[in-house]
Amino acid sequence: YIAALDTLDNGALYKTMYDCIVSSVQVLRYFAGWCDKIHGKTIPIKGDY
């Protein structure tokens, strides 16, 4: 449905818009998976920083 709306909106091919949406979902899922992997650890370094 979203691919059809995008096709009507900007005139691109349906297949192109469908592939873009699938890729966008994959990217969102990838970065959402990092949310529980950030632990706030830092690497200690010498000096007053």
ABEGO torsion letter per residue (X at the ends): XAAAAAAAAAGBBAAAAAAAAAAAAAAAAAAAAAAAABAGBBBBBBEBX
